[in-house]
């Protein structure tokens, strides 16, 4: 009986410590967002090359080497290759992440959140036509971190409206991590910052090209992908590395996030 009571006491103490963790220590998360361009440089149809197995392994190696706690994706494809021989989620995500949360698989727009954390209250927030964010809640003790994978339209008639709708949605949450393809000019990225959020691309760490095709054309607004957080989450160690994959269209944006409770 004494052993049972002792075990129960230890368990209760452990739970109490876990519940208090957000109030005691900062939490560090490695987060990345990547518009994978349907594995075809931003075009439909999956990977078009003949070396499918080799390309699949290159994707596996890149994703596995990043050690991302939260991996946000845009323009995902159900099938990896043009012949639909490989299920992309089963091949690239399931071996690494226990949990994948995807929104509606529209023809072009298909967003997801991948993590080994458990998210609850999964919902889709629509911006304009097929563009949307997939949203989930991460419970850490008594605190909730809202995670969003978003894709903002490039079309003029929907872009600004969608950004304003996203800002309004993001302001609902005490702790927020939002990443994705913003399709935004630098001025629009800074508008998000002025609304009270921290931004990885264009923030404290500077600007990072995530649209190499546009940069080659001589365009200056080439920082279209971003990670946005609530002001109580600090952003460090930002990069937009070349991957050797579908980087003609987009580069990923990666960052360390520090949640200061």
Buried (B, 14 or more C-beta within 10 A) or exposed (E): EEEEEEEEEEEEEEEEEEEEBBEEEEBEBBBBBBBBBBBBBBBEEBBBEEEBEEBBEBBBEBBEEBEBBBBBBBBBBEBBBBEEEBBBBEBBBEEBBEBBBBBEEBEBBBBBBBBEBEBEEBEEBEBBBBBBBBBBBBEBBEBBBBBBBBBBBBEEEBBBEBBEBBBEBBEEBEBBBBBBBBBBBBEBBBBBBEBEBBBBBBBEBEBBBBBBBBBEEEEEBBBBBBBBBBEEBBBEEBBBBEBEBBBBBBBBBBBBBBBEB
